[in-house]
Amino acid sequence: MQVRRAVIDAIVEHAQRDSPLECCGLLIGNDDEVSESRTARNTRESAVRYLVDPRDHFEAIRDARAMGLAVVGAYHSHPRSPAEPSETDVQEANDPDFVHMIVSLADVEPQIAAFRIGDGRPIRLPLAIVI
């Protein structure tokens, strides 16, 4: 999975800005590249759970289609835990093709990882950061 450096930077900045709550947003691109991110409101307003505001999700879908792209995944932060899917993340995943990107603020340097989750199992995706 290729991800633009500007996308990574925007996601980390969003996570830091919303900490100690989890932030969330959507990933726009195609099958193998994330070209932009879109912030969304976390309707759960929680430090340990997130739910993308449906209005933000529909707006991102509409905008992505206008660019000939798609919403290929979502991102969220783990303010105090590793960049690994939580039990809740795994239980709530419902599309095995959807990319789940997690940024952890638990260490001095933010950590970011991406997964696909199918049949209750997260599969880590290799990330290549591109310009």
N, C-alpha and C positions, 0 to 999 in steps of 0.2 A: 504494500500500500504506500503510494507516494503522497506526501503531504507538504504543502507549501510552507516555507518558514514563516510567512506572515500569518498563516492560520494557527500554527503552534504558538506564536507570540501572542496573538489575540486571545486564544483560549487560556493561556497562563495568566495573562493580565486580567481576564474576566474572573478566573478562580481567585486570584489575590484580592480583587476588588470586593467580591461577595463573601469572602471568608469572614467569619467562621461558618457561614451557611454554605451548603452545596450550591454551586452554580450549574446551569445547564444550557445547552444550545444544540444546534443542528449542523450537520456536516453536508456540504453541497459539493457534488462532483460527478464522477462516473465510476465504473466498476473498479478501477485501480488507482484513481487519483482523487484526493480531496483538494479542491481549488479554493474553497472559501468556507468560513464558518458564519453562523448566524446566532446571535444571542437569543435566549428565550427566558421567559419568566418561569422560575421554579414555583409552581403552584403549591407545593408542600411547605415552602419556606422553612426548611429543616437543615440541620447540620449533618444528618445521616441518610436522607432520602431525597429523591427528586422526582418531579413529574413535569414534563414540558407542557407549557400552556398550549392547549389545542389551537387557539387562534394564531399563536406564533408559528406552530407547525404548519398549518394551512397556508399562511402567508409565505413561509419558506418554500413550500411545495410550488406555489404559484410563481414565485420569483425564479426558482430553479428551472422550471419548465420554460419560462420566457427566455432563459439563457441557453436552452437546449441541454440542460443538466437535470440532475435529480437529487433529492435528499437521500443520501446513501447511509446516513447514520446520525448518531447523536453523541454529544460529549457531556460529561459532568465531572465535578471535582470531588475529591476525597480530602477535605481539609486536614484530617488527622490520621488517615490510614493510607496504606500503600495503593499504588495504581494497579489494583487487581479488582476484578468484579466481586462485590459483596454477595452474600447469600440472596439478599433482596434483588440485586441487579440480575442475578442468574434466574431467579424465580419469575421476575417480571419481563424477561426477554421473550419476545414472541415471534421474531422473524430471524431465521438463521443466516440470512444474507445481510442483515443490518449491522453496520460497524458501530461498536461501542468504544468510544475513546474516553479514557479516564486520566485526569491530571491529579497527582498527589502533591499536597503541600506539606506532607509530614516531615520531610527533610529540609535542610537548608536550601538545596537546589530542587526546584519542582521536577517531578518525574512524570513522564507521559507514556501511556501504552494504549494499544488498540486490540480489540478482540471481536470475534464473532461468537455468538452463543447459540448453540443448537443442542437439543436433547439434554438440556440441563448442564452442558459442559462448555466452559469458555475455551476458545482456541485463540492463542495469542497470534497477532499478525505482525510480520516484520514491517517496521516503519522506515521509509527512506525520506529524509527531509530534503526538499528541492527548493530552488529559488523561485 
